[in-house]
Amino acid sequence: MTGVVLVIGAVAVACGFGEEDESPYVGAAEVCDGVFAGPLEQTVESVTGATSFYRLRGEGLGRVSENIKDGHASGRSWTVGEKLCKMVPKDSNARDDATIDFSIYAPQDVGDTKPREGVRFFALGKESVASARGARIYFECVSPRMKGSDERPARIYAAFSDAEDRGDALENLKENLTVVNAASLAVAERLNCENNGGLREKPDLRPLP
């Protein structure tokens, strides 16, 4: 078997198999380039409501990091995002997927921390926010892999979007933020960001007043 095409709703997703016995499904440990392997597997399962996902060939950490480096080198204030991955639960349709994207953000995109209905701000990175349908983190990266970043740090934006509205209880928001923090930390490590862009494996999940 060299390839299988799974039709999810109206969307055809190609999943190329390397071996005949490779399953078309993976667990939480394997989605998104394996950035959630370990204790965070349960968090991903809780957030997505699934334990098995379609095996999708996404852009991955390599493509994301190259896109960020190119975006920083361009000197533009912002760039179009690159998808790290899409998480589509088994036996679902295209409307049930969750995605994680990265891009370069403009300076004016941060700083407005006025209270908003259903949205909480947190003390992560340059700025971070979570809602019932996802979370996002803004952080800066100084790296020898990006020329001039010591004077002009790369402004990195990470967004986790979930199709399912799980409600805006604080614990749900923290789980959403935990997911995007893990992906952001993996990208920061891949880029050799100084001090990992201020991100931690065990993030500070205190909401701001």
Backbone bond lengths (Angstrom), bond angles and torsions (degrees), N, CA, C in turn:
res aa  C-N    CA-C-N  psi(-1)  N-CA   C-N-CA  omega(-1)  CA-C   N-CA-C  phi
1 M - - - 1.461 - - 1.522 107.94 -
2 T 1.276 118.20 115.02 1.459 120.62 -176.83 1.508 112.79 -100.49
3 G 1.320 117.83 -13.80 1.455 118.35 179.54 1.504 110.81 -170.55
4 V 1.287 116.84 147.79 1.448 122.11 177.82 1.505 106.66 -134.91
5 V 1.328 117.14 137.16 1.447 120.12 176.92 1.509 108.42 -110.18
6 L 1.286 117.01 119.74 1.453 122.22 179.10 1.506 108.00 -100.01
7 V 1.325 116.60 126.20 1.453 120.22 178.38 1.510 108.50 -98.19
8 I 1.293 116.68 114.62 1.448 122.22 -178.35 1.521 106.43 -108.73
9 G 1.329 116.56 103.83 1.457 119.59 -173.63 1.508 108.53 63.36
10 A 1.341 114.93 -123.73 1.457 119.86 -179.59 1.510 111.50 -98.19
11 V 1.325 115.63 6.62 1.457 119.56 -175.81 1.518 110.30 -107.94
12 A 1.322 117.36 129.74 1.461 121.18 176.69 1.509 108.05 -98.02
13 V 1.327 116.89 123.10 1.452 122.06 -179.04 1.515 109.18 -115.00
14 A 1.318 116.22 119.46 1.458 119.90 -178.16 1.508 110.70 -86.89
15 C 1.309 115.63 129.36 1.465 121.78 179.18 1.515 108.19 -123.01
16 G 1.319 117.84 102.95 1.447 120.23 -178.80 1.499 111.16 -82.62
17 F 1.313 118.35 123.70 1.457 122.12 -179.08 1.514 110.02 -95.48
18 G 1.322 115.45 138.65 1.449 119.59 178.28 1.509 112.15 -86.81
19 E 1.344 117.43 -25.33 1.453 121.11 -179.15 1.521 109.13 -135.37
20 E 1.337 115.15 153.61 1.456 119.76 -176.98 1.524 112.62 -63.27
21 D 1.330 117.18 -31.53 1.453 119.48 -175.64 1.523 112.74 -94.37
22 E 1.334 118.22 8.45 1.459 120.81 179.63 1.525 109.78 -73.98
23 S 1.304 116.03 129.38 1.458 120.92 -177.99 1.522 110.60 -72.18
24 P 1.336 117.11 146.43 1.470 119.90 175.41 1.526 111.99 -75.55
25 Y 1.335 116.55 -0.55 1.460 120.56 -178.27 1.522 110.74 -123.51
26 V 1.325 115.43 154.15 1.468 121.62 176.99 1.527 108.87 -134.72
27 G 1.310 115.61 161.83 1.453 120.77 175.28 1.511 110.43 -90.14
28 A 1.325 116.58 179.18 1.464 121.89 -177.87 1.527 112.37 -61.61
29 A 1.333 116.90 -24.69 1.462 120.33 -179.14 1.524 112.67 -68.54
30 E 1.343 117.68 -21.18 1.460 120.63 -174.13 1.515 114.47 -105.35
31 V 1.333 118.36 -15.65 1.457 118.76 -179.72 1.522 110.25 -69.26
32 C 1.328 116.32 156.45 1.471 122.11 174.98 1.527 113.15 55.60
33 D 1.322 116.13 47.62 1.467 121.52 177.98 1.531 112.50 61.38
34 G 1.321 117.31 23.76 1.456 120.91 176.06 1.514 115.35 73.95
35 V 1.342 117.99 18.83 1.468 119.24 -175.87 1.531 112.93 -70.85
36 F 1.344 117.42 -13.41 1.465 120.14 -178.73 1.523 113.08 -104.77
37 A 1.323 117.96 6.41 1.460 120.84 -178.74 1.522 110.60 -59.69
38 G 1.326 116.17 131.07 1.456 120.70 -178.97 1.518 111.18 112.36
39 P 1.319 117.37 -144.58 1.468 121.30 -176.18 1.530 114.32 -57.98
40 L 1.343 117.39 -27.68 1.459 119.79 -175.88 1.530 113.50 -78.36
41 E 1.312 117.17 -6.79 1.466 119.40 178.07 1.523 110.32 -58.02
42 Q 1.324 116.92 -42.71 1.461 121.09 -179.13 1.526 111.16 -66.13
43 T 1.325 116.60 -33.91 1.467 119.76 177.82 1.519 110.73 -65.65
44 V 1.325 117.01 -42.91 1.458 121.10 178.25 1.521 110.37 -63.04
45 E 1.310 116.46 -41.35 1.467 120.25 179.20 1.526 110.82 -64.17
46 S 1.321 116.32 -38.86 1.460 120.41 179.25 1.525 111.15 -67.52
47 V 1.320 116.60 -43.00 1.463 121.62 -177.75 1.527 111.76 -68.06
48 T 1.314 116.38 -42.02 1.468 120.35 -176.26 1.522 113.35 -90.05
49 G 1.339 116.73 -16.88 1.455 120.28 -177.10 1.508 112.78 71.02
50 A 1.329 117.56 25.93 1.465 121.74 -177.00 1.524 110.50 -144.04
51 T 1.332 115.06 154.35 1.466 120.64 175.80 1.523 111.48 -115.75
52 S 1.331 116.46 -8.42 1.464 121.50 -179.33 1.523 108.79 -135.37
53 F 1.347 115.42 138.29 1.455 121.18 -174.92 1.530 110.45 -133.39
54 Y 1.335 116.54 155.09 1.453 119.90 174.94 1.524 109.82 -63.72
55 R 1.323 115.56 140.25 1.464 120.63 176.95 1.531 107.81 -78.73
56 L 1.316 116.44 102.60 1.459 121.63 -177.41 1.522 110.11 -111.55
57 R 1.304 115.83 142.08 1.464 120.67 177.28 1.521 108.03 -92.89
58 G 1.320 117.16 96.38 1.451 121.24 -178.54 1.518 112.16 -91.90
59 E 1.311 115.29 -176.22 1.462 120.52 -179.37 1.524 111.34 -67.30
60 G 1.320 116.84 -41.48 1.448 120.09 175.43 1.521 114.07 82.56
61 L 1.340 114.27 174.41 1.455 121.19 -176.95 1.521 113.00 -62.40
62 G 1.341 116.44 -34.98 1.459 119.48 -179.51 1.512 112.72 -62.56
63 R 1.332 116.89 -48.93 1.454 121.68 179.98 1.524 111.34 -64.65
64 V 1.327 116.39 -40.94 1.460 120.44 -179.63 1.525 110.80 -62.91
65 S 1.327 117.12 -47.24 1.462 120.26 -178.19 1.524 111.53 -65.34
66 E 1.331 117.39 -37.63 1.465 120.20 177.72 1.524 110.85 -66.44
67 N 1.329 116.56 -38.60 1.453 120.36 178.83 1.529 111.13 -64.13
68 I 1.325 116.21 -39.88 1.461 120.32 178.58 1.524 110.49 -66.70
69 K 1.332 117.00 -43.99 1.465 119.95 178.81 1.519 111.21 -61.48
70 D 1.326 116.68 -43.67 1.469 120.36 178.84 1.526 110.73 -65.06
71 G 1.336 116.26 -39.72 1.454 119.49 179.92 1.515 111.92 -64.62
72 H 1.324 116.34 -40.78 1.457 119.88 178.23 1.524 110.39 -66.38
73 A 1.314 116.87 -42.99 1.467 120.90 -178.93 1.520 111.68 -64.22
74 S 1.322 117.76 -28.37 1.467 121.15 -177.80 1.524 112.28 -67.99
75 G 1.339 116.39 -24.10 1.456 119.76 -178.10 1.516 114.03 80.61
76 R 1.336 116.99 -2.42 1.464 119.56 178.82 1.523 110.30 -68.99
77 S 1.313 116.82 153.66 1.453 120.34 -177.52 1.519 112.54 -74.16
78 W 1.347 117.71 -22.26 1.463 121.84 178.10 1.524 108.97 -153.99
79 T 1.326 116.13 162.26 1.464 120.19 179.09 1.524 110.26 -137.23
80 V 1.324 114.85 159.79 1.463 120.96 173.37 1.521 108.57 -67.93
81 G 1.314 117.07 141.05 1.448 121.17 -174.86 1.515 115.02 -73.51
82 E 1.315 114.82 162.60 1.456 124.10 174.51 1.527 107.27 -121.58
83 K 1.322 116.49 133.83 1.455 120.02 -177.69 1.525 110.76 -81.75
84 L 1.326 115.85 125.04 1.459 119.68 173.37 1.519 109.56 -72.26
85 C 1.343 116.31 -44.86 1.452 119.40 -177.41 1.516 111.22 -169.03
86 K 1.317 113.91 166.22 1.448 123.23 171.32 1.514 107.04 -126.93
87 M 1.323 116.73 132.04 1.457 121.74 179.01 1.530 108.76 -110.19
88 V 1.325 116.07 107.87 1.462 121.37 -178.65 1.526 108.85 -113.26
89 P 1.322 117.43 110.69 1.469 120.09 -178.87 1.523 112.66 -60.53
90 K 1.320 116.08 146.69 1.461 122.13 175.19 1.530 109.26 -57.80
91 D 1.340 115.52 144.63 1.468 122.03 178.44 1.520 112.46 60.16
92 S 1.338 115.93 35.07 1.456 119.94 178.16 1.521 108.82 -119.10
93 N 1.323 116.10 -176.10 1.454 119.98 172.84 1.518 108.74 -119.71
94 A 1.330 116.65 177.15 1.462 120.94 -172.76 1.525 112.95 -62.85
95 R 1.321 117.45 -18.96 1.457 120.16 -179.26 1.523 112.43 -80.11
96 D 1.327 117.71 -7.25 1.457 121.18 -176.98 1.522 113.30 -98.05
97 D 1.324 117.38 5.94 1.464 118.76 -173.38 1.530 111.76 -79.66
98 A 1.330 114.34 158.74 1.461 122.69 174.44 1.521 106.75 -123.38
99 T 1.316 117.52 141.76 1.458 121.06 -176.33 1.522 111.14 -130.29
100 I 1.337 114.74 155.50 1.455 121.55 173.82 1.525 107.49 -130.07
101 D 1.326 116.01 123.24 1.460 122.09 -177.58 1.524 110.86 -124.93
102 F 1.339 114.90 154.03 1.462 121.33 177.56 1.525 110.37 -131.57
103 S 1.323 115.63 147.07 1.464 120.40 176.53 1.524 109.38 -158.65
104 I 1.334 115.72 177.32 1.458 122.37 171.47 1.524 106.73 -92.49
105 Y 1.330 116.97 130.30 1.465 119.20 -179.03 1.533 111.14 -103.43
106 A 1.319 115.11 154.38 1.456 121.63 178.31 1.527 110.40 -79.70
107 P 1.337 118.60 149.31 1.468 121.07 -177.41 1.526 113.31 -54.96
108 Q 1.331 117.01 -35.81 1.461 119.95 -177.33 1.528 113.45 -74.93
109 D 1.333 117.29 -3.65 1.465 119.93 -179.70 1.528 112.76 -75.81
110 V 1.317 117.81 -13.99 1.459 120.62 179.51 1.525 109.79 -117.05
111 G 1.316 115.78 160.07 1.458 119.95 175.22 1.513 114.38 112.98
112 D 1.339 117.29 -20.64 1.462 119.88 179.37 1.528 108.51 -93.30
113 T 1.315 116.61 92.34 1.466 121.04 -175.99 1.531 112.03 -106.31
114 K 1.321 116.47 29.47 1.463 119.98 177.37 1.527 109.87 -64.98
115 P 1.318 117.91 140.83 1.473 120.88 179.31 1.521 111.77 -56.48
116 R 1.339 116.22 138.27 1.460 121.94 178.55 1.520 108.35 -133.71
117 E 1.304 116.04 145.58 1.457 120.85 -177.69 1.530 111.12 -60.74
118 G 1.336 116.65 126.92 1.457 121.63 177.05 1.507 114.92 77.21
119 V 1.337 118.08 5.30 1.463 122.20 -176.61 1.525 109.35 -125.52
120 R 1.346 116.19 135.96 1.461 120.85 176.74 1.520 109.35 -124.48
121 F 1.323 115.29 142.09 1.457 121.17 175.04 1.524 109.33 -96.72
122 F 1.339 115.84 147.53 1.464 121.69 -177.03 1.526 110.77 -130.37
123 A 1.339 115.20 164.37 1.465 121.43 -177.41 1.515 111.60 -90.81
124 L 1.316 116.48 58.49 1.470 121.67 178.99 1.523 109.39 -124.05
125 G 1.338 116.25 135.99 1.451 120.16 176.69 1.522 112.51 60.02
126 K 1.325 114.99 -153.73 1.457 120.78 176.60 1.521 109.79 -70.98
127 E 1.318 114.48 -37.88 1.460 121.97 175.91 1.515 107.60 -163.39
128 S 1.318 116.82 147.04 1.458 119.73 177.90 1.519 109.05 -149.31
129 V 1.328 115.19 148.99 1.452 120.93 -176.09 1.520 108.89 -148.74
130 A 1.322 116.70 148.51 1.461 121.00 179.20 1.523 109.36 -139.04
131 S 1.338 114.47 151.21 1.455 121.44 177.77 1.522 108.18 -142.74
132 A 1.329 116.45 -175.20 1.465 120.71 -177.82 1.523 112.31 -65.97
133 R 1.319 118.22 -22.32 1.467 121.54 -175.99 1.528 113.93 -112.62
134 G 1.313 118.07 16.63 1.457 118.30 177.55 1.512 113.36 152.57
135 A 1.324 114.98 -163.08 1.464 120.98 -179.12 1.522 108.75 -162.03
136 R 1.316 115.37 160.70 1.460 119.15 176.38 1.527 110.21 -145.72
137 I 1.328 114.43 150.88 1.458 121.79 179.72 1.525 108.71 -131.13
138 Y 1.318 115.35 136.34 1.461 122.77 173.13 1.523 106.54 -111.21
139 F 1.328 117.58 126.12 1.455 119.61 176.97 1.520 109.91 -145.20
140 E 1.320 116.26 164.98 1.459 121.51 -177.69 1.518 110.38 -113.99
141 C 1.327 115.01 148.59 1.463 120.27 -176.38 1.522 111.36 -131.24
142 V 1.314 114.97 123.73 1.469 122.52 170.48 1.517 106.24 -108.25
143 S 1.329 116.19 121.90 1.465 119.41 -173.88 1.521 111.55 -148.14
144 P 1.337 117.56 142.94 1.468 120.35 174.94 1.532 111.83 -64.81
145 R 1.324 116.98 -14.16 1.463 120.80 178.51 1.516 112.29 -82.26
146 M 1.344 117.12 -7.05 1.467 120.85 178.82 1.517 109.41 -127.35
147 K 1.304 115.92 105.50 1.471 122.32 -176.15 1.523 110.40 -58.69
148 G 1.327 115.01 130.83 1.459 120.58 176.66 1.509 114.53 83.65
149 S 1.333 117.35 0.49 1.466 118.96 -177.32 1.529 112.42 -71.29
150 D 1.336 117.17 -16.60 1.461 119.13 176.67 1.522 110.90 -68.34
151 E 1.334 116.15 -28.01 1.460 120.94 176.99 1.529 111.38 -100.28
152 R 1.314 115.85 -28.32 1.476 121.37 -179.08 1.524 108.02 -134.81
153 P 1.335 116.39 84.09 1.469 119.25 -177.34 1.519 112.19 -58.25
154 A 1.321 115.33 148.13 1.463 120.20 175.14 1.524 108.28 -71.60
155 R 1.321 116.62 129.76 1.463 121.78 179.36 1.532 108.03 -94.84
156 I 1.316 116.98 107.95 1.471 121.62 -172.73 1.523 110.90 -106.44
157 Y 1.318 114.21 132.16 1.465 121.96 -179.52 1.525 108.16 -116.77
158 A 1.322 116.58 126.07 1.459 122.08 178.11 1.521 108.68 -119.21
159 A 1.327 115.79 131.30 1.466 119.95 -177.64 1.520 110.72 -129.74
160 F 1.323 115.97 125.49 1.456 122.38 172.61 1.519 107.26 -105.76
161 S 1.336 116.95 124.16 1.463 122.06 -179.48 1.512 109.42 -123.62
162 D 1.319 116.30 127.23 1.460 122.24 -178.94 1.525 108.51 -118.49
163 A 1.318 116.39 133.06 1.461 120.55 -178.61 1.521 111.99 -68.51
164 E 1.334 116.21 -24.93 1.459 120.18 -176.02 1.524 111.35 -89.56
165 D 1.327 116.01 131.01 1.455 121.94 174.85 1.529 107.81 -87.42
166 R 1.325 117.04 106.47 1.457 121.60 -176.90 1.521 112.21 -92.27
167 G 1.321 116.83 0.95 1.449 119.98 -176.59 1.513 110.90 93.98
168 D 1.328 116.73 158.08 1.458 119.73 -174.06 1.525 113.75 -101.10
169 A 1.327 116.77 27.92 1.471 119.55 172.60 1.522 108.86 -60.39
170 L 1.309 117.19 144.64 1.464 121.79 -174.36 1.522 112.20 -55.08
171 E 1.332 118.36 -40.90 1.459 120.40 -178.65 1.527 111.37 -63.73
172 N 1.325 117.55 -35.70 1.464 120.58 176.66 1.525 110.85 -65.51
173 L 1.321 115.93 -42.09 1.465 119.89 179.05 1.529 110.96 -63.73
174 K 1.329 115.80 -40.16 1.468 119.99 179.20 1.528 110.94 -64.13
175 E 1.324 117.41 -39.32 1.463 120.21 178.41 1.527 110.73 -65.07
176 N 1.321 117.09 -42.72 1.460 120.12 177.38 1.522 110.86 -59.95
177 L 1.323 115.82 -42.17 1.460 120.69 -179.81 1.527 111.05 -68.69
178 T 1.324 117.09 -35.06 1.463 121.14 177.78 1.525 111.07 -61.86
179 V 1.331 116.25 -39.41 1.463 120.82 179.04 1.522 111.05 -63.38
180 V 1.326 117.61 -49.84 1.459 119.46 -177.15 1.528 111.31 -71.86
181 N 1.331 118.38 -27.14 1.463 120.22 175.61 1.525 111.02 -66.41
182 A 1.332 116.88 -42.18 1.468 120.07 179.77 1.520 110.85 -62.34
183 A 1.329 116.99 -42.63 1.465 120.31 178.71 1.525 110.67 -66.40
184 S 1.332 116.72 -40.47 1.468 121.10 179.76 1.522 111.31 -64.42
185 L 1.331 116.35 -41.25 1.462 120.49 179.02 1.523 110.55 -63.38
186 A 1.330 117.10 -39.72 1.467 120.68 178.58 1.525 110.91 -63.07
187 V 1.325 117.17 -39.83 1.468 120.88 178.03 1.523 110.33 -68.71
188 A 1.331 117.09 -41.93 1.465 120.77 178.81 1.531 111.02 -60.98
189 E 1.327 116.69 -40.82 1.462 120.42 177.84 1.521 110.62 -67.31
190 R 1.319 117.61 -39.26 1.466 121.82 179.88 1.525 110.85 -63.98
191 L 1.339 115.94 -34.28 1.466 120.92 -179.73 1.532 112.84 -86.65
192 N 1.333 116.57 -3.47 1.465 121.25 -175.90 1.524 111.76 60.11
193 C 1.324 116.25 40.70 1.460 120.13 179.22 1.524 110.33 -64.96
194 E 1.298 116.27 136.26 1.455 121.34 176.53 1.521 109.85 -58.69
195 N 1.334 116.09 128.42 1.468 121.87 -179.93 1.529 111.51 56.71
196 N 1.348 115.71 25.97 1.468 121.78 -179.86 1.527 113.08 52.86
197 G 1.327 114.99 33.39 1.457 119.26 177.51 1.519 112.96 66.37
198 G 1.337 116.57 18.72 1.451 120.46 -179.37 1.518 113.50 83.01
199 L 1.335 117.62 5.85 1.463 121.52 -178.63 1.523 110.40 -92.09
200 R 1.334 115.73 155.28 1.454 121.44 -177.76 1.524 110.88 -131.27
201 E 1.340 115.79 152.03 1.460 120.22 177.30 1.519 110.63 -61.42
202 K 1.333 115.98 -37.79 1.456 121.15 174.28 1.524 107.38 -109.99
203 P 1.331 116.33 95.20 1.475 119.68 -171.81 1.532 113.73 -72.73
204 D 1.309 114.65 155.88 1.452 121.95 173.19 1.526 107.30 -80.23
205 L 1.306 117.25 108.74 1.468 121.62 -174.27 1.526 112.51 -101.76
206 R 1.318 116.28 28.65 1.456 118.49 177.04 1.525 109.90 -74.98
207 P 1.326 117.78 125.76 1.467 118.98 174.93 1.514 109.70 -73.15
208 L 1.309 117.14 146.57 1.460 120.94 176.74 1.523 109.19 -78.65
209 P 1.319 116.27 154.78 1.476 119.83 -179.53 1.536 111.18 -58.26
